[in-house]
Amino acid sequence: MSDAAQLTITEVRAAAEAVKAAIDRHLQAVSSSTEPGDPVVVHAYEELAAAAIAYDQILYEVYDEVTPFEIPGDEPGAGYQGPEQPEAISVLIRRDYLIADPKRLRAQAERVDETLTPGGGGESEVTAAIGVLFGEYEPDEIAARAEEFGLEEGDSTLWVSATDPAEPGEWLPEPFEGADPELLICRFDVSEVYDDELDD
């Protein structure tokens, strides 16, 4: 094993030991605290989060592996102000696609809807094909078969928010107006931005 490789493995071990030490400091701070929002606890939490992130990053760089831990930041969800036991939840999903192959998109739609003009490829024909495919397939299936449909996946996000029970049709006129960050329980993002950050 080269000196460089040995050094890198040593760095991974050092990062792991730093997480262990940060866990001990955090536990000590929490168990000794007598007040909510204790600055000592907050500081120990931040140190633990930083150590966990550093370990996760070097683990990925060296072994192409990640930890199962997700450190909340200042994004929506970190400042949840909703009820501890919400009566209902709302799931908001956004997925972006680049229309990479309009002809393939059109061909897939023609298989579903025989009334479409064969070989149509104009702008209106593409939008018609999109309507057909999204009317026929569930969003998850389109995501799984994006390349087959001539689409290229872009960024995506999924928000799970606390909400009040709604009457049928109540929010349909403005379905996304209730996206309140303070009611966000958790979110899941997929973006090449995170891959770039790991590369850096």
Summary of the structure (lengths in Angstrom):
residues: 200
radius of gyration: 23.8
end to end distance: 25.2
largest distance: 72.9
contacts: 471
relative contact order: 0.12
helix: 48%
strand: 16%
